[in-house]
Amino acid sequence: MSKSLSSMYAFNYDSAEQFLHGVIAIPARRALEKEKINSLEKLSDYSEKEIMQLHGFGKNAMMKLKNYMKENQVCFKEA
C-alpha cells in the first residue's frame, strides 16, 4: 500500500463532525451537534447557561470547553 493513512482519509474529513474532537466527550459533542453548533462562532451565540442545559453537557465538559474557547479568544454571550 503506497498511500499514507492521512492521505486516504483526507477527503473524508468533515469539519463539523470533527468540531471539538479531543476537547470534550462524545455526549457533549453530540449535544452541540444536535443544536447545529459546529463552530466556535456559533457557540459564541449562546450563553454558558444555555449550553449547560443541553442533555449530555456537564461541569467537566463545560470546564474543558471554556478553556478551549479562551485559548481561541472566543467567549459565550452574556446571559
Helices and strands as residue ranges (DSSP letters): H 5-10, H 15-18, H 26-34, H 40-43, H 48-52, H 59-71
